[in-house]
Amino acid sequence: MKIAVCIKQVPGTTDIKIDPETNTLVRQGIENIINPFDSYAVEEGVRIKERLDADESSTGRSEVIAMTMGPPQAEEMLKDTIAAGVDRVVLLSDRAFAGADTWATSTTLAMAVDKLEDVKLVIFGKQTLDGDTGQVGPEFAQRMNMPFIGYVSEIMEISAKKIKVKRLAEDRYEIFEVRLPAAISVIKDINTPRVPSLRGKMKAKSAEVPVWTASELGADEDEVGLSGSYTQVVKIFTPKMVYDVSMIEGTPEEQVEELFQNLKSLNIVS
């Protein structure tokens, strides 16, 4: 079985700064890391491969491919996934991809999965730390016309033809079974990512990272990047906190009465 894991590089800090001119994240001078939720997606992809390869009834060996859309420096992050057990990686990098919203991103990822051919399962982390929308997974599935299950906490069964999972809902767990190919997004409850072995690190060090551009995906300019986006960030800013403070003086009884009248004028009490 061929398994694709879609990951993203995000700023490794909670001190996020916005460029007021471009309304984009300031990434210069900030360490970039793999999106934490995507680490669980990578681990689960490797676990599924190990699970299927250990199944005597399965035919052929499984393969896990990690891919990301991002700048050239995302290559190191991809190599880290090889150290964690991924078989090979793909970097989608082109100036044409810049400014993509979630739909344009999912479109680019769909083209890449098409190019990989015969992918049966696509795994996402439930959301990213920077965008925090959780939209790319389901939009990708819509683009690929395949079933999507979000917030997966356990892979209960998987075979060459179907997958059965447990997913977290607001107040309960739900169990779904769908035919493959399919896409899922996972939450951190699903596993504990492994510590890469020395052998894995050595393999990652010498690994090649192929770069696919828009032309190699056969993408038109109006399908990807800013041109292919239905939404655009017009402005990002930190709201100003304005406090209107007034001091109440007098005896305790007078203060209570004035406070009551103030709250009454605001329709907070009646």
N, C-alpha and C positions, 0 to 999 in steps of 0.2 A: 504494500500500500504506500502511496506517495502522500505525505503530509506536509502542508505548508504552514509556517508560523509567521504571522505578520507582526513586526515589532517597530518601535519608534524610539529615537534618541530624544531625551528631554533634559532640561537644565537640572543639574544636581543640587538645587538649592531652593529654599522657600522664599528667598529674597528676590522676587521676580521684578525686573525693571522693564518699562515699556519705552521704546523710542517714540517721542511725541511727534516726530515728523512722519514716520512710516507706520506708526501704530502696530509695530511688531515687537516680539520679545528681543531684548538685548542679550545676545549670546556670547559676545566677546568677553574674554576673561572669566568665563563661567565653565566649570567642569560639566561635561555632558555625560549622562549615564543612560543605560537602558531603562525604559519606563518600567517601574517596579511590577506592575500587573503583568507586563509582557514576560517577565522572568518566569512567572508561573505557567504562562502559555508555552514557553520554550521547554520547561521541565516536563510538562504534560505531553508534549509532542514526542519527546525522547522516551518517556515511560510507555506511551502507546506503542512506539516502535519496538521496544524491548518486549512488551507484552505479546505483540503479534508474532515476533520472531521466535518466541519461546513456545508458541502454540504449534503443536505438531500437525494440526489439521490445516494450517495456513500454507498457502503456496507462494513461494518467492519471498525475498527479504524486503522489509519496509525501508523507506527513506524519508528523512526529515530535512526540509529546506527552510531556512530562515531568510526572510527578506524585509527590507526597509526602504522607504522612500526618503531621501535626505541628501545632505551635502557629502563631499568626499570623506570628511573626517568620521563619518558613520561606519567606515570600514573596520575600525578597531572594535566597535561594539559588536559587529557581525562576527568577527574572529572570536570574541568572547563566547558566543553561542556555540561555536565549533568546539571550544574547550569544554563546554557543558554537555556535549554529546550530539550536536547537530551534524548532519553529514555534509551539507554544503550550503552556501549562502549566495544571495543575489542583492546587489545594491542598485536601486533605481535612482539615478542621479542625472539631472539635466536642468539647466536654467528654465526650460519650458515648464517644469513641474512647480516652480516657485509660486507662492501665493495661493496654493490650492486650499479650498475649503474641504469639508469632510466628504462631499459628493465627488469632487474632482480627485481626491485622494483615493477613495474607494474605486473609482473608475480606473485609475492607474494601476492599483493593486490587482484588479480583475484582469486587466490586460496581461499583467505579468504572470498570473496564475494560468491564464489561457496558454501562454507561451511555454510554461513548464509542462503542460499536457498531462492529462489523466490524474489530476490531483483529486483525491477522494475526501480529504478532510482539511479544512482551513481553520486555524486556531488564532484567536485574538485575546489580548488582555481586556478586561471589561471596560476600561477607559484609560486615558492618558492623564498625566499630572498637569500638563500645560493646557490642553484644550478642554479636558474634563467633560466631553459631550457623550461619549459612549456610542457615537453614531456610525463610525466607520464600519464596524462589523456587520450590522444589519443592512446598511446601504450596499456594502459589498455583496451580501447574499442576494439582495434585490437585483443588483446589476447582473449577477451570475444565474439568477432564477433557480436558487437552491434554498432548501430550508435553513433557518437560523434559530439557534437556541442560545439565549443569553444567560449570564450569571450561573454558569455551570459549576457545581461544587464537587461532582464525582462522575467519572466515567464508569458506569456500572457494567456495560457489555459493549464490545465492539468486534465487528467482523468485516469481511471484505464488502459486505452489502449493506450493513446497517449499524447504527450506534444507539445505545440506550444510556441516558444520562439523568442525573438528579440536579435540579436547578433550584436556586434560592429565590423564593417570592417574598413579598413583604412580611407575611405572617405564617409562612408554611414552606415546605419543600414540595416540589412537583417533579414527576417522573415523565420523561418524554422518550419516545423511540421513533427515529426517522431513518429513512433510507439515505444512503450515501450516493453521490457526494453531498456534503453539508458543511455548514460553517457554525462555529460556536465561539462564545467568549467566556473566559473563565475568571473566577474570583480566587482570592488568596487561600481560601479554605481547601482548595483542591489538592495541594501538595506542599512540600517544602523543597525549594530548589537545592540541588546538590552543589557541593563544593567541587570545582573542576579538579580532575586528577592531573598529575605531572605529565602523564602521557597525553591527556587531552590538550594541555597547554602547549606541548611541543608540536602537536598536530596543528593547532591554531596558528602557531608562529609561522609555519611554512605554507599555510593555506592561501590559495588564490581567491580573490574577491572579484568576480565578474561584474562589470558595470553595464547596466542596460539603460539606454537613452530613449527619448520619445520616439525617435525614428526606428530604433530596434524593436520597439513594441508595436510599431505601425500606428502610432497615435497621431491624430490631427491636432493642430495647435488649439483649436476651439474646444477640445475635449478635456484637456488637462490644464493644470496650473490655474492662474487667475482667470484666463479666458474660459475655462471649463467650469468655473465656480458659479453656483447660483446665489451665493451669499458673499459679501465682502465686509471686512472690518472697517467701519467708517471712523470710529474713534474709540480709544480705550483710555480710561482715566480712573484715578482713585477718588471716590466721592469725598468731598470736604465735610468734616464733622462740625456742625454749628450748634453751639449750646446757648440757649437763652435762659440765663439764671437771674432770678430775682430773690432778694432777701426779705423775709417776713420778720417784722419786729413787733414788739409789744409783749403783753403778758402771755402766758401759755394759752389761756382761753382765747385771747384775741388772735393769736397765731393760728390756732385750730380753726377758728371761724373764717379767717381770711383764706386759709388753705382750702377750706371746704367750698367757699364761694368761687375761688379760682378753678377748682376741679369741676364745679358745676357749670361754669361758663364754657368749659371745654367739652361738656357733655360726658365727662368721665363718671360722674355721680349724679344722682337726681334727688 
